[in-house]
Amino acid sequence: MWVTGLLLGPVLRYADADSATVWVETDGPCEVEVLDTTTPTFHVGGHHYALVVIRGLTPGTSTPYEVRLDGEVAWPPPDSALPPSRISTLAEKPEHFTLVFGSCQHPRVDPEGQPDTLGPHALAAYAQRMATQPVEQWPDALLLLGDQVYADETSPATREWLATRRDLDVAPGAEVADFEEYTHLYREAWSGELIRWLMATVPTAMIFDDHDVRDDWNTSAAWRREMAATDWWRTRIRGGLASYWIYQHLGNLRPVDLDEDKIYAAVLRSGRDGDALELLEDFAEWADSEADGEETYRWSYRRDYGPVRLMVIDNRAGRVVTESSRTMVGDEEFAWIERNAVGAPDHVEHLFIASTLPWLLPPAISDLESHNEVAAARPGKRGERAERLRQGLDLEHWAAFRQSFDRLAALLLRSVRSGTATASVLSGDVHHSYLAKARYPDEPNAPIYQLTCSPLHNAAPQKLRWAFQASWWPLLRRLTRAAARRAGVTDPPLDWRRLAGPYFGNEIATLSIRGSHADIAFEQAVQADRRLGLRTMVRRALTENRTS
């Protein structure tokens, strides 16, 4: 008799005071049960998924759970030495909150079993330590800030698998090509024992960055034209965004959002009795058109944890990169961000804007990006050269969308003026970690920060490490600022200084909130005698001028 199995997950995606969601992928259609709540799977492209929405939980409790498929226990594994996965709900008025975050986790490991050439995985190191701690010390949430999968930089194992499907000498070569190949990437990234247990145990929020689709995704109108001219891009973007919706975005939604999401309702109708792949890929193609100036689907979302508000911003699909307009997100979406970040009637003690791309870069790089934006807009050969430089050096962060940079700066300042104890931008992408503090002319002591933590498992080339360090030097900053001014770039509406970093290595950051107090810790993954560990690089208060 066939017994349905668990292919991937469970992933605990959301938990508040009285509800939670748990995501799974199974190897066949079945009924999925978690804590007496049962949900049938839906079918997409030969794969079967379910998001179990559990309601009526008790605030401030922690409950071990199992996953049953057609009544049979599929999680936890019978031979696991790790603690039981749990669903921990928030207290109605939480006194403290802990958020762990990071970005960029490449699956590459040495095929001969030698030490990983990218170094120990920070998420695995964190999970191993967490498994030895009391439940009371476990974090309340995990935020993965982009590049959960690398569709354009596949691992040796994935390239071998791709070669069994098609000719890798034909574009897109060793990059993934369609929905089915994307599902393979997620299974590769999320199947490790420690990471799988961590994601089953800590509510996990996610957002995409470029490598989830392709390097430089939506960097400019020229980039979009170049991709549209290929004979493989349409299948790639349809599969990439359809898989992202299933594996990442669906679990970002709160139960109340799921109840109102028309795409989710349509997928359930189509996927319970048939196959929802075509529906999802058509949706994905429509959602991709936002970069051409059409307001479509909002991938950004909001989560509240007591007095902590987390706004997770789509820096990629939500861009507008037409010949006449360049913004990091469209006007309608930015207005939504502003309403939710500042205009809500309930008090927000700490505002976190999660942006995969840093807002405050090392100053010399920031000036270069703003300079390049002006240069690339010029007609003729000069503009073409600047565009090649933009794509070659990845000059596509907030400073390269200067209108959006200034608008975010104004939003954060309004937030602290309205009474928030801190307002911070959480980022990844740049393969190093650092802490910077903003300084506004009229509010020099405003508690506004850039908190960047990257990578979880990847590496910055040695020459880039030198460049990242040099880009903070005051002399270089004066030179790049002068060059930007000569090109017609206005000075930013604020200045900023580095408080910690840059740190190079696989790292994870922890934000600890206690009432109006907040501090940040950066920890680097280390390995000795095959045992993973974490070394604290810095711990710093964000609400007081104190370092340890």
Residue pairs with C-beta under 8 A, 6 or more apart in sequence:
2 28
3 70
3 72
4 26
4 27
4 28
4 29
4 30
4 69
4 70
4 72
4 74
5 26
5 27
5 28
5 69
5 74
6 24
6 25
6 26
6 27
6 67
6 69
6 74
6 75
7 25
7 26
7 27
7 187
8 24
8 25
8 186
8 187
8 190
8 191
9 22
9 23
9 24
9 25
9 67
9 75
9 190
9 196
9 199
9 200
10 22
10 23
10 24
10 34
10 67
10 75
10 85
10 200
11 22
11 23
11 24
11 190
11 199
11 200
11 204
11 251
12 20
12 21
12 22
12 85
12 87
12 199
12 200
12 201
12 202
12 203
12 204
13 21
13 22
13 23
13 51
13 203
13 204
13 205
13 250
13 251
13 252
14 20
14 21
14 203
14 205
14 251
14 252
14 253
14 254
14 255
14 303
15 21
15 87
15 88
15 89
15 90
15 203
16 89
16 90
16 254
16 304
17 57
17 59
17 60
17 89
17 90
17 91
17 92
18 55
18 56
18 57
18 58
18 59
18 89
19 53
19 54
19 55
19 56
19 57
19 255
20 53
20 54
20 57
20 87
20 89
20 203
21 51
21 52
21 53
21 54
21 251
21 253
21 255
21 258
22 34
22 51
22 52
22 54
22 65
22 67
22 87
23 49
23 50
23 51
23 52
23 250
23 251
24 32
24 49
24 50
24 52
24 67
25 47
25 48
25 49
25 187
26 32
26 41
26 48
26 49
26 50
26 69
26 74
27 48
28 48
29 40
29 41
29 43
29 48
30 40
30 41
30 48
30 69
30 70
31 38
31 39
31 40
31 41
31 69
31 70
31 71
32 38
32 39
32 40
32 41
32 50
32 52
32 67
32 68
32 69
33 39
33 52
33 67
33 68
33 69
33 71
34 52
34 54
34 65
34 66
34 67
34 68
35 54
35 57
35 63
35 65
35 87
37 52
37 53
37 54
37 55
38 52
39 50
39 51
39 52
39 53
40 50
40 272
41 48
41 49
41 50
42 48
42 49
42 50
42 267
42 268
42 270
42 271
42 272
42 276
43 271
43 272
43 274
43 275
43 276
44 179
44 242
44 246
44 267
44 271
44 275
44 276
44 277
44 280
45 179
45 180
45 183
45 275
45 277
46 180
46 275
47 183
49 246
51 250
51 251
51 258
53 255
53 258
54 87
55 255
57 63
57 87
57 89
58 89
59 89
59 90
59 91
59 92
60 89
60 90
60 91
60 92
60 94
61 88
61 89
62 86
62 87
62 88
62 89
62 135
63 86
63 87
63 88
64 84
64 85
64 86
65 84
65 85
65 86
65 87
66 73
66 75
66 76
67 73
67 74
67 75
68 74
75 85
75 200
76 82
76 84
76 85
80 193
80 197
82 131
82 193
82 194
82 197
83 131
83 135
83 201
85 197
85 200
85 201
86 135
86 201
88 135
88 138
88 140
90 97
90 140
90 305
90 306
91 306
93 306
94 140
94 305
94 306
94 307
95 514
95 515
96 512
96 513
96 514
96 515
97 140
97 141
97 305
97 306
97 308
97 512
97 513
98 139
98 140
98 141
98 510
98 511
98 512
98 513
99 139
99 140
99 141
99 142
99 143
99 305
99 308
99 310
99 352
99 510
99 511
99 513
100 126
100 139
100 141
100 142
100 143
100 202
100 508
100 509
100 510
100 511
101 142
101 143
101 144
101 145
101 354
101 426
101 428
101 453
101 508
101 509
101 511
102 122
102 123
102 144
102 145
102 428
102 453
102 454
102 455
102 456
102 507
102 508
102 509
103 144
103 145
103 146
103 147
103 209
103 356
103 427
103 428
103 429
103 453
103 454
103 455
103 456
104 146
104 147
104 209
104 211
104 428
104 429
104 431
104 454
104 455
104 456
104 457
104 458
105 121
105 123
105 144
105 147
105 148
105 189
105 455
105 456
105 457
105 458
106 118
106 147
106 150
106 153
106 155
106 455
106 457
106 458
107 149
107 150
107 155
107 157
107 158
107 185
107 188
107 189
107 457
108 116
108 117
108 118
108 155
108 156
109 116
109 118
109 155
110 116
110 117
111 156
111 157
115 527
116 457
118 457
118 458
118 459
118 506
119 457
119 459
119 505
119 506
119 525
119 527
120 506
120 525
120 526
120 527
120 532
121 192
121 195
121 456
121 457
121 506
121 525
121 532
122 455
122 456
122 457
122 506
122 507
122 508
122 523
122 524
122 525
122 534
123 194
123 195
123 198
123 456
123 457
123 508
124 192
124 194
124 195
124 525
124 532
125 506
125 508
125 525
125 526
125 527
125 532
125 533
125 534
126 198
126 508
126 523
126 525
126 534
127 194
127 195
127 197
127 198
128 194
128 531
128 532
129 532
129 533
129 534
130 137
130 138
130 139
130 198
130 201
131 194
131 197
138 201
138 202
139 202
139 510
140 202
140 203
140 305
141 202
141 203
141 204
141 205
141 303
141 305
141 310
142 198
142 199
142 202
142 203
142 204
142 205
143 204
143 205
143 206
143 310
143 312
143 354
143 426
144 204
144 205
144 206
144 207
145 207
145 209
145 354
145 355
145 356
145 426
145 427
145 428
145 429
145 453
145 454
146 207
146 208
146 209
146 210
146 211
146 212
146 356
146 428
146 429
147 209
147 210
147 211
147 212
147 356
147 428
147 429
147 455
147 458
148 186
148 189
148 206
148 208
148 212
148 247
148 248
149 182
149 185
149 186
149 188
149 189
149 211
149 212
150 185
150 211
151 175
151 176
151 182
151 185
151 211
151 212
151 213
151 214
151 236
151 240
152 175
152 176
152 211
152 214
152 215
153 211
153 215
154 162
154 174
154 175
154 176
154 185
155 188
157 188
158 176
158 184
158 185
158 188
159 168
159 174
161 184
162 168
162 174
162 176
162 181
165 181
166 177
168 174
171 230
171 231
171 232
172 230
172 232
172 236
175 214
175 236
176 182
176 184
176 185
176 236
176 239
176 240
177 232
177 235
177 236
177 239
178 235
178 236
178 238
178 239
179 238
179 239
179 242
179 243
179 277
179 281
180 239
181 239
182 239
182 240
182 242
182 243
183 243
183 247
186 243
186 247
190 196
190 199
204 251
205 252
205 303
205 310
205 312
205 354
206 248
206 249
206 251
206 252
207 248
207 252
207 299
207 312
207 313
207 314
207 315
207 354
207 356
208 244
208 248
208 299
208 314
208 316
208 317
208 356
209 217
209 315
209 316
209 356
209 357
209 428
209 429
210 216
210 217
210 218
210 219
210 316
212 240
212 244
212 248
213 236
213 237
213 240
213 241
213 244
213 316
214 227
214 236
214 240
215 394
216 223
216 391
216 394
216 396
217 223
217 316
218 224
218 291
218 316
218 317
218 319
218 321
219 321
219 390
219 391
219 394
219 396
220 321
220 326
220 376
220 387
220 390
220 391
220 396
221 321
221 322
221 323
222 387
223 321
223 391
224 291
224 292
224 321
227 233
227 237
228 234
234 285
237 284
237 285
237 288
238 281
238 282
238 284
238 285
239 281
239 284
240 284
241 283
241 284
241 285
241 287
241 288
241 317
242 277
242 280
242 281
242 283
242 284
245 263
245 280
245 283
245 284
246 280
249 299
250 264
252 301
252 312
253 261
253 264
253 301
254 301
254 303
257 301
258 264
263 280
263 283
263 297
266 276
266 279
267 276
267 279
267 280
270 276
270 279
283 297
286 296
286 297
287 296
287 297
287 299
287 317
288 317
289 296
290 296
290 297
290 317
290 318
290 319
290 320
290 330
291 317
291 318
291 319
291 320
291 321
292 320
292 322
293 320
293 322
293 325
293 330
295 330
295 332
295 333
297 317
298 314
298 318
298 333
298 336
299 314
299 317
299 318
300 311
300 312
300 313
300 314
300 318
300 329
300 333
300 336
300 337
301 311
301 312
302 309
302 310
302 311
302 312
302 340
303 309
303 310
303 312
304 310
307 347
307 348
307 349
307 350
307 513
307 515
308 348
308 349
308 350
308 352
308 513
309 340
309 341
309 344
309 348
309 350
309 351
309 352
310 352
310 354
311 337
311 340
311 341
311 351
311 352
311 353
311 354
312 354
313 329
313 337
313 353
313 354
313 355
314 329
314 333
315 328
315 329
315 355
315 356
315 357
316 356
318 328
318 329
318 330
318 333
319 326
319 327
319 328
319 329
319 401
320 326
320 327
320 329
320 330
326 373
326 401
326 403
327 334
327 401
327 403
327 404
328 398
328 401
328 404
328 405
328 408
329 337
329 404
334 404
334 407
337 353
337 411
338 411
341 348
341 351
341 353
341 411
341 415
342 411
342 414
342 415
342 418
347 419
348 415
348 420
349 420
349 421
349 513
349 515
349 516
350 420
350 421
350 422
350 423
350 424
350 513
350 518
351 412
351 415
351 420
351 422
351 423
351 424
352 424
352 425
352 426
352 511
353 359
353 408
353 411
353 412
353 423
353 424
353 425
353 426
354 425
354 426
354 427
355 398
355 425
355 426
355 427
356 427
356 428
356 429
357 396
357 397
357 398
357 427
357 429
358 397
358 398
358 425
358 427
358 429
358 430
358 450
358 452
359 397
359 398
359 405
359 408
359 409
359 425
359 427
359 450
360 366
360 425
360 436
360 438
360 450
360 496
361 369
361 397
361 398
361 399
361 430
361 471
362 468
362 471
362 472
362 498
362 502
363 471
363 472
363 477
363 480
363 481
363 496
364 470
364 471
364 472
364 473
364 476
364 477
364 479
364 480
365 397
365 399
365 467
365 468
365 471
366 397
366 399
366 492
367 399
367 477
367 480
367 481
367 483
367 484
367 489
368 393
368 395
368 480
368 484
369 395
369 396
369 397
369 399
369 400
370 399
370 400
370 402
370 405
370 484
370 489
370 492
371 480
371 483
371 484
371 487
371 489
372 386
372 389
372 390
372 395
372 400
373 395
373 399
373 400
373 401
373 402
374 487
374 488
374 489
375 382
375 383
375 385
375 386
375 487
376 383
376 386
376 387
376 389
376 390
377 383
378 386
389 395
390 396
390 400
397 429
398 404
398 405
398 408
399 405
399 492
402 489
405 492
406 492
406 493
408 425
409 438
409 440
409 492
409 493
409 494
410 493
412 423
412 425
412 438
412 448
413 440
413 443
413 446
413 448
415 423
416 422
416 423
416 443
416 446
416 447
416 448
417 443
421 447
421 516
421 517
421 518
421 543
422 447
422 448
422 449
422 518
422 542
422 543
423 446
423 447
423 448
423 449
424 448
424 449
424 450
424 451
424 542
425 449
425 450
425 451
426 451
426 452
426 453
426 509
426 511
427 450
427 451
427 452
427 453
427 454
428 452
428 453
428 454
428 455
429 452
429 454
430 452
430 454
430 460
430 468
431 454
431 455
431 458
431 459
431 460
431 464
431 504
432 452
432 454
432 460
432 465
432 468
432 501
432 502
432 503
432 504
433 452
433 453
433 454
433 501
433 502
433 503
433 507
433 509
433 522
433 537
434 450
434 452
434 498
434 500
434 501
434 502
434 503
435 449
435 450
435 451
435 452
435 498
435 499
435 500
435 501
435 520
435 522
435 538
435 540
436 449
436 450
436 452
436 496
436 497
436 498
436 499
437 448
437 449
437 450
437 496
437 497
437 499
438 446
438 448
438 449
438 450
438 494
438 495
438 496
439 446
439 494
439 495
439 496
439 497
440 446
440 448
440 493
440 494
441 493
441 494
447 542
447 543
449 520
449 542
450 496
451 509
451 511
451 520
452 501
453 507
453 508
453 509
453 522
454 507
455 506
455 507
456 506
456 507
456 508
457 506
458 506
459 504
460 468
460 504
465 502
465 504
468 502
469 502
470 476
471 477
472 498
472 502
481 491
485 491
499 540
499 547
500 522
500 537
500 538
500 540
500 547
501 522
501 537
501 538
503 522
503 524
503 537
503 538
505 524
505 525
506 524
506 525
507 522
507 523
507 524
507 525
507 537
508 522
508 523
508 525
508 534
509 520
509 521
509 522
509 523
510 520
510 521
510 523
511 518
511 519
511 520
512 518
512 519
512 520
512 521
516 543
517 541
517 543
517 544
518 541
518 542
518 543
519 539
519 540
519 541
519 542
519 543
520 539
520 540
520 542
521 536
521 538
521 539
521 540
522 536
522 537
522 538
522 539
523 534
523 535
523 536
523 537
524 534
524 535
524 537
525 532
525 533
525 534
526 532
526 533
526 534
526 535
527 533
538 547
539 547
539 548
540 546
540 547
540 548
541 547
